[in-house]
Amino acid sequence: MISMYRLIISRVAEKQIETLPKQAANAIINKIDLLKNEPRPEGCKKLQGYESAYRVRSGDYRIIYRVEDKKLIIEVVRIGNRKDVYKKR
């Protein structure tokens, strides 16, 4: 049996979702929900320079998240347009 991961969405990511067009936000929410069953879906990329950070695409947007396999936790860290989601703040 496959265990379901617990999903944590950072406050920053929540605010970023709220600023998106409704259709894009709904697509992203659906994509995030799928991560609970498959934390590393086809097409996800491991981010270089980070221990356990990944990104998945949703149209022109990217979902940046961390996976803690031992605790079965996925933390969505950031969401943004592909052109600026990777910039350091």
Order of alpha helices (4+ residues) and beta strands (2+ residues): beta-alpha-alpha-beta-beta-beta-beta
